[in-house]
Amino acid sequence: MNVIIVGAGISGLSTAWALTKQGVGVTLIEQGPIPNPMSASGDQHRIIRRAYGGQGGYQRRMGEAFAAWDRLWDDLGASHLAETGFLLLSQVEGDEGEQYRDGLAAGGYPFESMSPTQTADRYPFIDSDTIRFGAFSEEGGVLLCRKIASGLRDWLKAQGAAVMEHAMVTAVDAGEGAVTLANGDRLVADKVIITAGAWVLGLLPELSGTLTTYRTAVAYLTPPEDLRSAWEAGPVILDVGGTVDGYVLPPVAGTGLKVGAGIHKRKGPPDADRTAAPGEGEQIRNYFAPPFARITDYGIADVATCAYTFTPDEHFFLKDFGRLVAVSACSGHGYKFGAVVGRKLAEGVLSGNMETARIWLEARD
């Protein structure tokens, strides 16, 4: 059996990994380098955590996700997970920080509850007067995306997989299981898997009724010097509470202090508007006061733009066209499931039953 995978973000790389381990011939095609800084998987680091609020299906699937990453670390010979744990904050009743905490409680997953004063005493960058509570879980941290992508790329090459970088796919043929490259070459396989992220609609425009592409951005901050050590020892902040859908990744293992907000997005194609606008970093930074104290003391080290596909309900998407399968990890929350997504897709290819993979990925149970 031979499989072509279009897109070498985390889903494509992990699917190539899982199939190669099963002896399947894999051709992995990426339009840029691996890792690709333009892709959602090409940033410095991404969150992995248990909490999922009202999406209990994903919360319950995290056990399999952690186990799949452990298998991947075994093959790479190194773990690229910094286990910082994660923090939840609540500013107003019913906000996402509270929803995530209540989801953990409903699932029976342990966490530590803290008063505003206790939270600020432990994490001095927090203004205690702006929060209702803090909650900390040890089960989570940050995945080091670039190290993961580089490691998988090298592992695949060592195992004999065909890894094609800087190769643009311009068309796909679901009936024949074929892809056409920008240079005119046509490749055929038993199965084609499209894991092209925000670029999927360029190949399969018929999915535009279900998938919408958004342009987003994150800011890398330089903290005040007296708070630097606190941030370096700090956890992921999964949600800062309030209304901005804000998250924070600490500066660990050579990464920067990254902040992003779910409200900071707009519709647009993946290659457009990818240069940060003047003042965009400050705009993103300022979403975080509250709950951060002294927000204007934080400098802007960099701003990175991203592009994601979203479904209306922010669940994963899988569509089986026969000899072609399209997969999208919607709303940016898919990275943490990358290793197990690859395993599920490989199982679907080998069994001929992609429906089981679709049900698992959508996580509606």
KOLMI-536229 format. One record per residue (C-alpha): z negated, y negated, x negated; residue in one letter. Coordinates in pm, whole numbers, padded with zeros to 5 digits, always signed. Example, Ala and Ser with C-alpha at 12.3 -4.5 7.8 and 13.67 -1.06 7.14 Angstrom:
# residues 2
-00780+00450-01230A/-00714+00106-01367S/
//
This chain:
# residues 365
+00000+00000+00000M/+00079-00354-00112N/-00071-00674+00025V/+00027-01038-00029I/-00253-01294+00006I/-00153-01658+00049V/-00426-01897-00063G/-00683-01842-00338A/-00985-02013-00195G/-01296-01802-00154I/-01156-01599+00138S/-00835-01515-00045G/-01004-01438-00375L/-01266-01219-00208S/-01008-01033-00003T/-00807-00969-00320A/-01126-00847-00487W/-01218-00610-00202A/-00864-00467-00173L/-00823-00424-00548T/-01148-00227-00560K/-00990+00011-00305Q/-00680+00066-00517G/-00450-00155-00309V/-00173-00343-00489G/-00243-00715-00445V/-00034-01024-00503T/-00243-01340-00472L/-00047-01666-00439I/-00200-02010-00486E/-00014-02341-00458Q/-00224-02501-00734G/-00453-02381-01013P/-00743-02142-00954I/-00987-02298-00882P/-00789-02563-00697N/-00977-02896-00678P/-00781-02989-00366M/-00912-02692-00170S/-01239-02662+00019A/-01339-02387-00225S/-01273-02601-00532G/-01579-02825-00519D/-01877-02792-00754Q/-02114-02605-00524H/-02165-02500-00163R/-02467-02408+00049I/-02576-02056+00135I/-02858-02025+00387R/-02990-01817+00674R/-03046-02082+00941A/-02774-02132+01201Y/-02944-02292+01500G/-02773-02185+01820G/-02517-01967+01639Q/-02743-01665+01617G/-02458-01426+01544G/-02395-01592+01209Y/-02767-01604+01135Q/-02791-01227+01187R/-02484-01164+00969R/-02632-01336+00665M/-02796-01013+00548G/-02452-00858+00499E/-02330-01178+00335A/-02607-01175+00072F/-02547-00804+00006A/-02173-00861-00046A/-02242-01140-00296W/-02471-00902-00487D/-02182-00652-00514R/-01954-00930-00634L/-02205-01039-00901W/-02215-00679-01024D/-01838-00681-01079D/-01831-01026-01237L/-02123-00940-01463G/-02309-01261-01367A/-02467-01419-01063S/-02333-01760-00964H/-02604-01827-00707L/-02882-02077-00775A/-03166-01974-00544E/-03321-02309-00461T/-03424-02228-00104G/-03346-02477+00170F/-03526-02757+00348L/-03493-02871+00709L/-03595-03217+00825L/-03630-03356+01174S/-03618-03725+01262Q/-03592-03714+01641V/-03677-03455+01901E/-03403-03199+01952G/-03199-03289+01644D/-03023-03027+01434E/-03313-02997+01192G/-03530-02886+01482E/-03260-02657+01619Q/-03221-02482+01286Y/-03598-02439+01255R/-03625-02300+01607D/-03339-02059+01534G/-03529-01921+01237L/-03841-01883+01446A/-03651-01707+01726A/-03499-01465+01477G/-03834-01388+01316G/-03731-01526+00976Y/-04014-01677+00767P/-04039-02044+00677F/-04309-02290+00578E/-04386-02579+00812S/-04493-02912+00664M/-04617-03241+00806S/-04432-03562+00711P/-04694-03640+00446T/-04684-03289+00302Q/-04305-03302+00289T/-04296-03634+00102A/-04572-03525-00134D/-04364-03223-00236R/-04029-03407-00228Y/-04094-03771-00325P/-03739-03883-00243F/-03825-03843+00129I/-03970-04135+00329D/-04250-03973+00530S/-04247-04251+00789D/-03896-04149+00902T/-03944-03776+00972I/-04130-03563+01225R/-04167-03254+01005F/-04021-03052+00721G/-03957-02678+00710A/-03876-02477+00397F/-03720-02131+00360S/-03680-01944+00033E/-03371-01757+00157E/-03083-01966+00032G/-02950-02199-00232G/-02617-02303-00378V/-02308-02102-00471L/-02131-02229-00783L/-01775-02241-00653C/-01579-02309-00969R/-01756-02038-01166K/-01698-01792-00880I/-01326-01875-00856A/-01272-01857-01230S/-01464-01531-01252G/-01269-01369-00969L/-00937-01490-01107R/-01011-01333-01444D/-01148-01012-01289W/-00837-00970-01072L/-00606-01016-01368K/-00806-00765-01572A/-00775-00513-01288Q/-00396-00550-01276G/-00360-00765-00963A/-00070-01012-00963A/-00219-01361-00962V/+00038-01638-00909M/-00085-01992-00969E/+00119-02307-00899H/+00337-02107-00657A/+00410-02273-00322M/+00476-02056-00016V/+00715-02240+00214T/+00770-01983+00489A/+00630-01656+00621V/+00794-01379+00824D/+00544-01188+01035A/+00797-00930+01148G/+00900-00826+00798E/+00578-00898+00615G/+00751-01145+00386A/+00685-01480+00223V/+00933-01726+00075T/+00841-01936-00228L/+00953-02288-00306A/+01175-02154-00585N/+01361-01937-00332G/+01202-01605-00422D/+01122-01377-00129R/+00834-01128-00155L/+00772-00843+00088V/+00457-00634+00141A/+00301-00394+00386D/+00066-00674+00494K/+00051-01050+00446V/-00286-01224+00479I/-00286-01602+00515I/-00609-01756+00383T/-00458-02099+00317A/-00740-02306+00463G/-00628-02644+00590A/-00268-02565+00488W/-00234-02279+00737V/-00065-02496+01003L/+00216-02577+00761G/+00303-02206+00762L/+00204-02120+01118L/+00239-02435+01331P/+00200-02228+01647E/-00174-02216+01572L/-00211-02591+01624S/-00336-02533+01978G/-00644-02361+01832T/-00688-02508+01484L/-00726-02878+01403T/-00722-03013+01048T/-00971-03279+00945Y/-01008-03483+00630R/-01367-03519+00508T/-01540-03642+00193A/-01863-03592+00000V/-02035-03823-00246A/-02201-03737-00575Y/-02501-03960-00636L/-02690-04069-00944T/-03059-04070-00843P/-03313-04323-00967P/-03446-04210-01303E/-03801-04163-01175D/-03672-03922-00907L/-03430-03727-01123R/-03669-03441-01206S/-03770-03405-00841A/-03406-03367-00741W/-03333-03122-01023E/-03619-02903-00899A/-03539-02962-00532G/-03397-02736-00263P/-03081-02758-00062V/-03138-02983+00238I/-02950-02808+00515L/-03001-03091+00761D/-03168-03429+00719V/-03226-03463+01094G/-03117-03748+01314G/-02756-03783+01424T/-02538-03777+01109V/-02529-03398+01048D/-02623-03469+00687G/-02670-03212+00412Y/-02764-03232+00044V/-02707-03006-00256L/-02936-03059-00556P/-02808-03107-00914P/-02852-02755-01052V/-02669-02546-01312A/-02455-02835-01431G/-02361-02970-01088T/-02422-03314-00938G/-02637-03436-00651L/-02397-03395-00356K/-02435-03543-00008V/-02210-03498+00291G/-02225-03578+00662A/-02056-03397+00949G/-01982-03726+01121I/-01770-03837+00826H/-01437-03678+00922K/-01106-03767+01082R/-00797-03575+01187K/-00516-03557+00936G/-00291-03323+00736P/-00444-03167+00424P/-00237-03353+00164D/-00270-03699+00316A/-00534-03962+00238D/-00695-03759-00038R/-00800-04059-00248T/-01141-04201-00161A/-01127-04548-00007A/-01311-04840-00171P/-01674-04829-00061G/-01644-04479+00088E/-01907-04341-00146G/-02155-04609-00044E/-02078-04541+00322Q/-02156-04171+00281I/-02468-04246+00075R/-02602-04485+00335N/-02594-04220+00607Y/-02902-04081+00431F/-03139-04370+00496A/-03338-04246+00674P/-03478-04008+00553P/-03427-04099+00185F/-03638-04377+00043A/-03476-04648-00173R/-03123-04546-00082I/-02956-04839-00259T/-03112-04728-00587D/-02873-04431-00588Y/-02548-04487-00775G/-02212-04337-00681I/-02097-04097-00953A/-01792-03962-00766D/-01638-03910-00424V/-01448-03588-00348A/-01223-03551-00045T/-01186-03220+00137C/-00974-03077+00418A/-01086-02819+00673Y/-00955-02654+00985T/-01181-02657+01289F/-01179-02451+01607T/-01323-02621+01916P/-01644-02417+01892D/-01659-02402+01508E/-01637-02023+01484H/-01419-01830+01243F/-01061-01764+01350F/-00847-01453+01301L/-00504-01387+01449K/-00322-01058+01392D/+00058-01081+01410F/+00118-00720+01308G/+00229-00732+00945R/+00072-01075+00905L/-00287-01187+00959V/-00407-01548+00959A/-00774-01619+00887V/-00960-01949+00890S/-01324-02013+00811A/-01369-02310+01039C/-01569-02629+00992S/-01647-02569+00627G/-01931-02325+00691H/-01728-02027+00579G/-01789-02033+00206Y/-02126-01862+00224K/-01959-01566+00397F/-01676-01548+00143G/-01761-01216-00021A/-01827-01033+00304V/-01517-01185+00469V/-01314-01026+00192G/-01475-00690+00256R/-01420-00710+00632K/-01053-00804+00591L/-01002-00523+00342A/-01157-00278+00588E/-00923-00405+00858G/-00617-00363+00636V/-00710-00010+00531L/-00809+00108+00880S/-00527-00070+01061G/-00790-00221+01292N/-00816-00597+01252M/-00988-00631+01588E/-01316-00510+01441T/-01285-00770+01165A/-01208-01042+01420R/-01516-00959+01628I/-01739-00963+01319W/-01595-01292+01193L/-01624-01471+01526E/-01992-01365+01545A/-02032-01413+01918R/-02284-01129+01957D/
//
